[in-house]
Amino acid sequence: MLRTIQTLFVKTFTDAEQESAVKTRMGAAKINKRLIVICILVAFGLSMIRYFSEVDFTANFLRSLGAGHAAASFEALMFASANAQLWRLAWWAGLIILFYLIIPALVILFYFKEKLSDYGLKFKGAFKDIQLYFIMLCVMVPLVLFFSTTRSFQARYPFYTLHAGESLFPNFMIWECLYFLQFFSLEFFFRGFMVHGLKNRFGFYSVFVMTIPYCMIHFGKPLPETLAAIIAGIVLGVLSLKSRSILLGVLIHFSVAISMDLCSLWQKGLL
């Protein structure tokens, strides 16, 4: 285990720094337009999700554009429809998929004119360090079990609240599918778009640059989870940097998330 961790951090640090040094020397006299675009797009995407995920803000924004009927229909769907809770969660997940995945992918393909595989969307070598997946599960699952007994945890998870007597199918299962897609988008945004987009300039330290906004999106969640996001952000970032793929990170992240949901449901007596 120690050898695996040493290889993960030490070798990844060395390789990333050597690659960054070469790329930095090659472009030392040029303005790094890609770096500027990535930083601005990250700030823009985080801002859009933060504000437009609020239904009231979105409805008022539509009204400011003179689309009062659309605003009223949007509010009715989000608050008064039979599946209002699912629609609100779907709206939030959709924003994440749009700003974390679709827009960055379009920028990579049509503005940078690069391949998505250069930003972590690749299968080759993705699961070479699969043993780390099981190590992290062995660490995280007991912690999840412990914190699932707390009121703050149960109040937060799962995001989709099951009503008394409600079956897991279909709404809860639909939500879990959307939940997976937003995790995929999140991993692409932070561990793909940011880490691999910034590594030529910042090398290994691109992981720590990414970890700052990644921690901040957890503000409002229980403190232990927010602090754990710092560690998770670093580990998942290094994994992506080493394997040049986000897929193991997606697997780890969603596995922990689904265990949180299931543990919470179990503690509430809904499983």
N, C-alpha and C positions, 0 to 999 in steps of 0.2 A: 504493500500500500504506500509506504513512504517513498519507495523507488518510483512508483507511478506518479505520485504528487511532485516529486523532484523533477522528473522528466517533463511533466505538464508545464511547470512554471519556468524552470531553469532553461531547458532547451527552447521552449517557445519564446522566452525573453531574448535569448541569443539570436535566434533566427529572425525574429521580428525586427530587432535593432539593426542587424546587419543589412536586411532588406531596406529598411527605412533610410539608413545612412547612404546607400547607393542612390535611392530614388531622390533623396533630398539634395544630394550633390548635383544630380542631373538637372533638377529644376530650380536650382538656387536663385537664378536671376529672373525667374518668371513669377508672375502672380498666379497663385494656385486657385484657379476659378472653381475647380471641383470642391475644394475644401470650403470655400465661401458658400457655394450653393448648398452643400450638405448642412452646414451649420445654420444657415437661414431657414432651410426647409425643415430641419428638426424643430427649431423654435416656432415656426409657423404651424406645423402639424400638431405640436403639443398644445398650442394656444387654441386652435380650432376645436380640438377634442374637448379641451377643458370647458369652453363656453357653449358650444353647440350640443354637448351631451345633456345640457340642462334644457328641458322641454320648454319652460317658460321663456328662456332666452331665444330659442329658435322660433317660437311662435311670435314673439315681439319683433324679431328680426324680419320675419315674413310680413308682418303688418307694416313695418317701416318701409318696405318695398311696395306697399299698396296691395299686397296679396292677402287681404283680410279673410277671404273665403278659405284659402289654402291653410291659413293659420288656424282657423276654427276647425277645419277637418283634421288637421294634424293633432290638435289638442283632444278632439273627440276620440281619435284612434288611440292616443297615448293614455287617456284617463277614463274614457267611458265605454270603450269596446269590451267585448266578452273576454278577450285575451290581452287586456291593456298592459299587464305586467310584462308579458312576453314581448309585446311590441316595443316597450320602453327599453328593455334589455337588447332587443334586436337593433334598435336605433343606435344605442351606444356601441355595440359590436360592429355595426356597419361603418360608423365613423372611424373606428380604429382600423378596420380593414382598408378603408379608403386612404386615410392619411399615413398609416404605418406601412402599407404594402403596395396598394395600387399606384398612388402618386409617385413614391420613390422608385418603383419598378419602371414606370414610364420615363422618369427622368434619366435613369441609368441607360435604358434602351435607346431613347430618342434624343437626349441631350448629351450625355456622356458618350453615347454610342459604344457601350461596353456590354459585356455579358452578365446576366444575373448570377451565373455560377461564380463570377469573380467577387460576388457579394454574399457568398454563403449558401446559395441555392444549388447545392450539388450533392449527389449521393456518394460519389467516389471518396472513400476514406472517412465518411461521416460517422461510422460506428466502429472505428478502429479502437477507440477507448471506451467501449461499451461497459467495461468493468467499473468505470467511474459512475455509470448510471446506477448500478446496484449499490455501490458505496454510498452515494448520495441518498438513495432511498432508505438505506439502513440508518442513516443519520436523521433524515427528515421525518420519516413516518412516526417514530416514537415521539418526536417533538410535536407533530400534528395531533397525535392522540392525546398528548398532555394538554395542549392549548385548546383542544376542542371541548374541554370541560368548562371553559370560561364563558361568561355571559357575553363578553364583547365579541368573541369568536363566533358563537352561535347566532348572535344578532347580525353578523356580517355575512355568514356563509350558510347555505349556498346563496348566490345572488338571486336565483329564482326561488321564491318562497312558496313551498307547497302548502295548500290549504288542507284543512282537516278532511281526510277521506279521499284526497286527490291522488290519482295514480301517477307513477313516474312517466307514463306514456300517455299522450305524446309530448305535452308542452315541456316537461323537464328534459326529456331526451333531445328535443329540438334545441333547447337552450344549451345543452352540453356540446352539441355539434357546433353551434355558433361560438361557444366558449373556446373550443379547440381552434377554430379559425382565427379568433382574435389573438390567441397565444402564438399561433404561427406568424401572424402579422407583427406582433410585438417582438418576437425573436428576430424576425427579418429586419425590423427597424433599428433595434438597439445593437444586436450582436452581428447583424449583417451590414446594413446600410451605414451605420456609424463606425463600427469597429473596422471593417474592411475598407470603408471609404476614407477613414482618417489614418490608417496604419502607415501609409507611405510617408506621411509627415510626422506623426507622433510615435510610430513604432509600437512597442509593447504598451506604451502609456495611453494609447487610444482606448484601451480597456477601462482605464480609470476616468478618462474624459467621459466615456459613455455611462459610467456608473453614477455620475452625479445626477443627470436628469432621470435616469432609471430609478434611483432612490426617491426622487422627488415626486414621481407619479404615484408613489405609495402613501403620500401624506393623506391623512384622514383614516387610514387603516390602523389596526392595533399596533402599538409601538414595537412589540417583538417582531411582527411581520415586516415593518418598515426597516428595522435594523438588520433583519435577516436578508432583506433585499440587497443590501450593500455587499454582503458576502456572496450571495447568489449571483449578483451582477458581475462580480469579479471572476468567479469560477466559470460561469457560462461564457463570459467574454473571452477568457483564456482558452477554453475548449474550442470556441469558434475560430480563434486566431490560430490555434495549433492544427485543427483538422481542416480549416478553410471551409467549414460547413456549419450551418445553424441547426441541422436536423437532430443531432443528439440533444442539443439544448431544448428544442421543441418537445422531445420525448420526456426529458427530465421535468421540464416546467409543467407540462400538462399532467404528468403522472402525480406530481405533488399536489397540483390544484384539484384533481379529481379525488384524491385521497382526503383533501380538506373538506370537500363537499360531502363525501360519503360519511366521514367521521362525524360531521355536524348533524347530518340526518340521523345517524345512529344514536347520537347523544340525545336527540329530540324524540327518539322512539318512532321515527318515520321509516325505518328500514327493518 
